[in-house]
Amino acid sequence: MDAITLLLTRRSCAALQAPAPEGEALEVILKAALRVPDFQELRPYQFIIAKGEGLERLGAMMERAAIASGQSEDIVKRAPKMPLRAPLVIVVVAKARDSVVVHPLEQQMTAGCAVMAMQMAAFAQGFGGIWRSGWAMFDRTLHAELNLAERDQIVGFLYLGTPVTSPTLADDGDPSVYVNYL
Ligand SMILES: Cc1cc2nc3c(=O)[nH]c(=O)nc-3n(C[C@H](O)[C@H](O)[C@H](O)COP(=O)(O)O)c2cc1C
């Protein structure tokens, strides 16, 4: 797949099944994350991979976090099953480094770019994925469960696997609607 085709046809996929990317394919995905724009090469990210029993462990962490932060009964009930929606989940964490030059927001954007790069690397290799967030992304109990520091910020849960059905092309409309020239 050439680069422009990838950029113009990338789709998210919520219905995911095994197999998940592993071995060389997963390595390519992680290398793509490390290739995103990164001001002063601060490497302001961490990738926490959950698969197999790790998905259950992540679900248990989400359940404890949901209870601790007083989420609704429905959310608490659904929490342990959330990561089981794909055979692989990568929790992408922005770890803003000390810098007088690079603002923490810039470093968080680098981590966000890593989510996108990994999704595209998965898509280009025939896998599917979806970038998810929700209450858990902002929940400090979940951050603590994952041994993250106070200044760390989860920027996404990237669910990866094999698409259950082939993605359809999106109709993104006319870019000029969002553009103006000075
Ligand atoms: C930061 C961020 C968080 C998102 N969180 C969710 C989410 O929690 N649940 C969800 O269904 N989609 C979420 N999305 C949207 C999907 O990742 C996806 O972009 C959307 O379903 C549109 O599909 P497409 O990427 O094929 O256009 C999020 C997107 C971004 C950028």
The ligand as a Gaussian input file, in Angstrom:
#p B3LYP/6-31G(d) Opt

LIG

0 1
 C       -8.559000      11.111000      20.957000
 C       -9.640000      10.239000      20.370000
 C      -10.461000       9.497000      21.202000
 C      -11.472000       8.692000      20.696000
 N      -12.252000       7.951000      21.541000
 C      -13.193000       7.130000      21.044000
 C      -13.943000       6.279000      21.901000
 O      -13.749000       6.245000      23.109000
 N      -14.900000       5.499000      21.342000
 C      -15.131000       5.504000      19.990000
 O      -16.015000       4.769000      19.536000
 N      -14.412000       6.277000      19.151000
 C      -13.453000       7.083000      19.642000
 N      -12.706000       7.867000      18.796000
 C      -13.035000       7.877000      17.352000
 C      -12.509000       6.658000      16.617000
 O      -11.144000       6.430000      16.938000
 C      -12.622000       6.850000      15.089000
 O      -11.823000       7.898000      14.653000
 C      -14.051000       7.093000      14.657000
 O      -14.813000       5.956000      14.962000
 C      -14.173000       7.416000      13.154000
 O      -13.694000       6.355000      12.377000
 P      -12.592000       6.591000      11.237000
 O      -11.269000       6.745000      11.965000
 O      -12.667000       5.359000      10.382000
 O      -12.977000       7.827000      10.488000
 C      -11.667000       8.643000      19.292000
 C      -10.815000       9.374000      18.447000
 C       -9.819000      10.155000      18.974000
 C       -8.903000      10.915000      18.046000

